[in-house]
């Protein structure tokens, strides 16, 4: 198995990773309230995640 002879510099490491930046987060529709929210995250409008209440929201 190959081993690096020298440590890669931060600049070289960052150059290699420039194309891995996320362009825009994936959005999905909440099954409870129908609002758009970021995939794999709790809905900001109702506080539900995967059909279950995750965060109790105050009704204003």
C-alpha positions as CSV (number, residue, x, y, z in Angstrom):
1,X,0.0,0.0,0.0
2,X,1.3,3.4,-0.9
3,X,2.3,5.9,1.7
4,X,2.9,9.6,1.0
5,X,6.5,10.7,1.4
6,X,5.5,14.3,2.2
7,X,2.5,16.0,3.8
8,X,0.3,17.7,1.3
9,X,0.0,21.5,1.9
10,X,-3.3,23.1,2.8
11,X,-3.3,24.9,-0.5
12,X,-3.0,21.7,-2.5
13,X,-5.7,20.0,-0.3
14,X,-8.1,22.9,-0.8
15,X,-7.5,23.0,-4.6
16,X,-8.5,19.4,-4.8
17,X,-11.7,19.9,-2.8
18,X,-13.0,23.0,-4.6
19,X,-15.3,21.0,-6.9
20,X,-17.0,19.3,-3.9
21,X,-18.9,22.4,-2.8
22,X,-22.7,22.0,-2.5
23,X,-24.5,24.3,-4.9
24,X,-28.0,24.3,-3.2
25,X,-29.5,22.1,-0.5
26,X,-32.1,19.6,-1.5
27,X,-35.6,20.7,-0.6
28,X,-38.7,18.5,0.0
29,X,-42.3,19.1,0.9
30,X,-43.4,18.4,4.5
31,X,-45.9,15.6,4.7
32,X,-47.6,17.3,7.7
33,X,-48.1,20.9,6.6
34,X,-47.0,21.0,2.9
35,X,-44.3,23.6,3.4
36,X,-40.9,23.3,1.7
37,X,-38.0,22.4,4.0
38,X,-34.4,21.1,3.7
39,X,-34.2,17.4,3.2
40,X,-33.3,15.3,6.4
41,X,-34.1,18.3,8.6
42,X,-37.1,19.2,10.8
43,X,-39.7,21.4,9.1
44,X,-39.4,25.0,10.2
45,X,-43.2,25.6,9.9
46,X,-44.7,22.8,12.0
47,X,-41.7,21.1,13.7
48,X,-42.4,17.7,12.3
49,X,-39.8,15.2,11.0
50,X,-40.7,12.0,9.2
51,X,-44.3,12.2,10.3
52,X,-43.5,12.7,14.0
53,X,-43.4,15.8,16.2
54,X,-39.7,16.7,16.8
55,X,-39.9,20.3,18.0
56,X,-43.0,21.8,19.6
57,X,-43.7,25.1,17.9
58,X,-45.5,28.0,19.7
59,X,-48.7,29.1,18.0
60,X,-48.6,32.8,17.3
